[in-house]
């Protein structure tokens, strides 16, 4: 929102996947967590960050 082009480029450079995340990139994870498929998942961290190093 208030990120400069230079700051955004520096952030993307630290990711394994060199793309800006979009809302669509997290939808699958959110739907999984909201579904019965995740009912036995406890105390886990699912990090959706493009492989931020």
Backbone torsions as a table, in degrees:
resi	resn	phi	psi	omega
1	UNK	NA	-53.4	-179.9
2	UNK	-115.3	27.1	-177.2
3	UNK	-90.1	136.3	176.6
4	UNK	-77.8	160.3	177.7
5	UNK	-59.7	-37.4	-179.9
6	UNK	-66.5	-43.4	179.2
7	UNK	-66.6	-39.1	178.4
8	UNK	-64.2	-43.7	178.6
9	UNK	-62.5	-39.6	178.4
10	UNK	-65.4	-39.1	178.7
11	UNK	-66.5	-46.3	-179.8
12	UNK	-63.2	-34.3	179.2
13	UNK	-62.4	-23.3	-179.4
14	UNK	-91.6	2.5	180.0
15	UNK	-100.3	147.9	174.0
16	UNK	-68.9	-40.3	176.9
17	UNK	-96.8	110.0	-171.5
18	UNK	-81.8	62.6	178.2
19	UNK	-142.3	154.5	174.2
20	UNK	-76.2	130.3	178.4
21	UNK	-66.6	142.3	177.4
22	UNK	-117.9	159.2	177.7
23	UNK	-53.2	-34.6	-179.7
24	UNK	-62.7	-22.8	-177.9
25	UNK	-72.1	-19.3	-177.7
26	UNK	-109.7	-9.5	-176.1
27	UNK	-57.1	-45.1	-178.3
28	UNK	-59.7	-42.7	179.2
29	UNK	-65.2	-43.7	179.9
30	UNK	-63.6	-44.3	179.2
31	UNK	-63.6	-39.4	176.6
32	UNK	-60.5	-48.3	-178.2
33	UNK	-65.4	-29.0	179.9
34	UNK	-84.8	-6.6	-175.6
35	UNK	-99.8	169.3	175.9
36	UNK	-66.3	-19.0	-180.0
37	UNK	-61.9	-22.7	-178.9
38	UNK	-102.1	13.2	-173.1
39	UNK	-62.0	-25.8	179.7
40	UNK	-98.5	6.8	179.4
41	UNK	-87.1	120.8	179.5
42	UNK	-136.4	146.3	172.9
43	UNK	51.0	42.8	178.9
44	UNK	-118.1	154.5	174.7
45	UNK	-113.4	120.3	174.2
46	UNK	-106.2	109.2	-175.1
47	UNK	-99.5	116.9	178.6
48	UNK	-111.9	92.5	-174.6
49	UNK	-140.3	13.8	179.8
50	UNK	73.2	16.5	-179.9
51	UNK	76.6	41.3	-178.7
52	UNK	-60.5	126.5	-177.8
53	UNK	-93.2	NA	NA
